[in-house]
Amino acid sequence: MIMSYWLTIEDFVLSVVISMGILGTAAVGVLQPPPMYVFRNSLLDVGSNNFLTVTNVPRANMPYYDVLPAEINKLMAMEGFVMCLVISMEVLSAAAAKKIGLAGSPPPYLSLALSSSLLVSTALTIGMSYASGGAGILNSTNAGNNIPLLKQVEYFDATRSKMVATVGSGAVRSRLARAFILIGVAGNDLAAFYRSPAEQQTDVAAFYGSLISNYSAAITHLYTLGARKFGITNVGLVGCLPVNRQVLPDAAAGACSDARNQLGAGFNDALRNMLADLANRLPAGFRYSLGDASSLMVDTFTDDPQVSAGFTDVADACCGGSRRVDCSPNSTVCANRDQYYFWDAVHISQEAAKQRAQAFYDGPAKYTTPISFKKLLWSA
């Protein structure tokens, strides 16, 4: 969900920063929550793409993908601090933020980039989101209409430089050592690869190699800048997205695409090995938790939804009906959205995102490796 109100509500952001600072100093014996920095695609884009000036940028600044300022008070009181009414492209970020004690999802970097003082105070206290709809690990993925991962890391570098200039390197080093880095990309890269010419798809190993090389470089750069705690999510069952069930030739009768799921599984294996390698190779202090979205989806789709997760439809989109690609202001929206696993043809629903956040934060051990997000977050 892209929250377009950040353009006109800097005073709200500032009030959150001030109130959190007061609470942090007034609450004796209560550990002040660390900031959270978010790197991802449309699943966690809370406004970045609204500030891009190029055309054909994937934005979500219209119904059913926007939030009105008038709804803030009501929304802020909702369980999980869900910052939207009908969809949840950013609820995982908001739910995770609530879990670590923040008031909601960190704001988009580009919304505050022109105000150094507000940028620094927000980044130090709440954190910042660099996530961009359509982004991938590779710069070539959907090139020109998003902020790719390495560029998101550059923005974090710029944020850090401004923090250091304001409060000093020691204070920033201490803050970043406690900070929670939420990162998860690759879905758009996999989609682009699958759409590529057949001859290009034959070299899957080279494709994985490019992804892992860029991903490792991004995480390593964040580490050299002072980040130490990384909450990372793998890709889910990309072959089971409604859009892939509908249009792919191997998705007969609306079944999941095995080929897409296998491509995702191969990347997840490579990602797991990469993180283990980084843990062995980087100096002391690097810690991570890998959230397994794929396994969680397998369990959700396999078990009786009436008994386990509560979903009655794990194949169709709530917005747009059936398996249509678009979700527009004129689309039909299901009446029982919490019973749908998917909001639109490519994004999970608010309830699904909330359950994912809960599973990664402090759920069954099988969904996070080597530790949970909670243990990572509050570790010394």
PyMOL commands that set and color helices and strands:
alter all, ss='L'
color gray80, all
select helices_A, chain A and resi 4-8+10-26+48-51+69-76+79-81+91-99+109-112+116-125+149-167+169-178+187-195+198-201+204-224+238-240+242-247+252-254+258-281+293-302+337-339+350-362+365-367+373-377
alter helices_A, ss='H'
color red, helices_A
select strands_A, chain A and resi 36-40+127-129+180-184+229-233+287-291+313-317+340-342+368-369
alter strands_A, ss='S'
color yellow, strands_A
deselect
rebuild
show_as cartoon
